[in-house]
Amino acid sequence: QQEWTHLGHVVTKRQSRWVKCHEEKELFNTECRQLGEWLSEMEPAASHKNKHQDIEEQALMKIRLVRSVCMAGEDIAERSDRKTAAEVKTKVNELKQRWIRLLMDTGAYKNKIFGMEGSPAKAQIEVLESRVAEVKSLLADPVNPSDDMALSVRLTNISTKEEDLATKLQEISTLSGQDEAVEKSISVEVTAKKTSLTKPGDQQL
């Protein structure tokens, strides 16, 4: 009788664990779909000047969702077989790269608009630096054992490149009466930095 009771407890415990894992996977898939749909909606708007403020405001509200997807993905991958883990990591990385690219694209286009309108180079620097700061703030939260290791790697990488970019932009800010040259220099720099941030080698988990 005791053995049957014990077996019943084991079966119940395993069933509860399975239900919990299933619910977590369903929530993860739902959040991935929500984030993906939002990115698909915002990405085309990044090239429209009058949409930037709306993108920035919505992005601030999506930070919690992005972190939830990253952390849930890491947790699920650790408890899954190799094939499933690879699929989960790929899904999370694709969403993270789209998120970062959206922030960078918005900042790059805004710099171009400011250049066309004849705004000071200093304003261009501040806008681009704010974009980098937004990416950094997303990844700079305290790390805990269940956090996505890729976030830590990404933070280190972005911090280094932010310093690099800030130095370059300070040099550009000393220029005067050369709006076209400033815009071109910033455009090249943004493209180089964005490419570096999204290189596959920087995504290792």
N, C-alpha and C positions, 0 to 999 in steps of 0.2 A: 504493500500500500504506500509506503514511504517513497519507494522508487518511482511509482507511478505519479505521486504528487510532485516529486522533484522533476521528473521528466515534463510534467505539465507546466511547471514554472519555467523551465528552460525554453520550451516551445513558445510560451506566451512572451517571454523576454525577447526571443529572436524575432517573433512576429512584430512586436512593438518597435524593435530597432529597424526592421524592414519598412514598416509604415513611416517611421520618422525619416529615413533616408529617401523614401519615395516622395514624401512631401517636400523635403529640401530640394530634391532634383526638380520637382515641378515648379517650385518657387524660383529656382535658378533659371530655368528655361523661360518662365514668364518675364522675369526681370531682363534677361538677355533680349527677349523680343521687344519689350518696351523701350530699352535703350537703343536697340537697332532701328526701331521705327522712328524714334525721336531724331537720331542722327541722320536718317534718310530724309527727314523733313527739313532739318537745319542746314545740311551740307549745300544744297543748291542756293540757299539764302545768303551764304557767306560772301558771295560776290556782289551783293546788293547793299549799298551804303546804309539805306534806311532800315535795314534789318539787324544791324549789328547790336544795337542796344537790347533788342528783344532776345537775340541769341545769348548775349552775356548774362542777362537776367535769368533766362531759363537754365543756362549752364550752371549757375550757382545753386539752383534747386536740384540739379541732377548729380551733384557731387556725391551725395549719400548713396544714390543708386549705383553709380560707378564703383564705389568702394565695396558695396554689397556684392556686386557681380564678381569683382576680383577676389574677395575673400571667400565667397561661396565656391567659386571655381577651384581655388586652391584646395579647399577642404574636400570637395567631391573628388578631385583628381587623386588626392592622397589615399582615398578609400576605394578607388576603382582599379580595374585591371589596366594593363598598359595601353591597350587600344582606346578604351573609353577616356583614360586620363589624357592621352594625346589629343583627342577630339575636343575635350573640355578646354584644355590649355590653348588650343588653336582658336576656339571661339572667343575666349576671353581676350587673347592678344589682339585679335582682329578688331574687337570693339574698343580696346584701349588705344590702338593706333588711330582709329577713326576719330576718337574723342580728342586726342592730342592734335591731330591734323586739323580738326575743325577750329580749335582755338588758335592755332598758328596761322591758318588761312585767313581767319577773320582779322587778325592783327596785321598780316601782310597787306591785305587789300586796303585796310584803313590807312596804312602808311602811304599807299599809292594815292589815295584820295586826298590826303593832307598835302602831299607834294603837288598835286594838280591845283589845289586851291591856294598854293603859295604860303602855307603855314610854316612856321619856323622848324628847322630840323630838330630842335629840342623837343617839340611836340611829338615828332615821329619817334624819337628815342623813347620817350615816356610811354607811348602806346605799345611799342614792341616789348619794352621791358615789363609792362604790366601783363602782357600775354605770357611771357616766360614765368612771371611770378604766379600766375593762375595755375599753370601746369605744376610748378613747384609746390604750391599750397595743397594741391590734390594729393601729392605723394609724400608730403612731409609729416603726416600724422604719426604719432608714436607707434612703433612696431610692436606687435604682440605675437606669440607663438603661432597663431592661426593666420597671420597676415600673409599676403602674397609676396613671396620673396622678390618677384620681378619688380615690385614697387620700390623696394629698397635700392635695387640695382639702377632702376630708371632715375630715381631721385639723385643718386650720386652723379650719374651721367649728365643730367640736366643742370645740376648745380655747377658743374665744371664748365659746361657750355654757356651757361648764363653769364659767368664771369668773363668768358671769352668774348661774348657778344656785347656785353656792357662796355668793355674796353674799346671795341671797334666803333661802337656807336658814339662814344665820347669823342673819338677822333673826328667822326663825321660831323658832330655838333659844332666843331670849330670852323667848319666851312661856311661861307656866306656868299649869296648871290649865285649859287650853283645848284638850283633846285633839281634840274634834270640829272646832274651827276649824283646828287644825294639820293634821289629816288632809285637810280640804277644800282648804286652801291648797296643800298638797303635791300633791294629786291634780290640781288645776288647772294647777300649774306643770309637772308631769310631762307632762301631755297637750300643753301648749303647746310644750314643748321637743321632745317626740317628733315632733310635727307638723312643727316647723321642721326637724328633722334629716332628715325623709323627704320634704321638698318636692322636686318634680321639678327645680326650678331649681338645687338643690344637687348634682345628679348629673351635671352636664355633664362630659364627658370631653375 
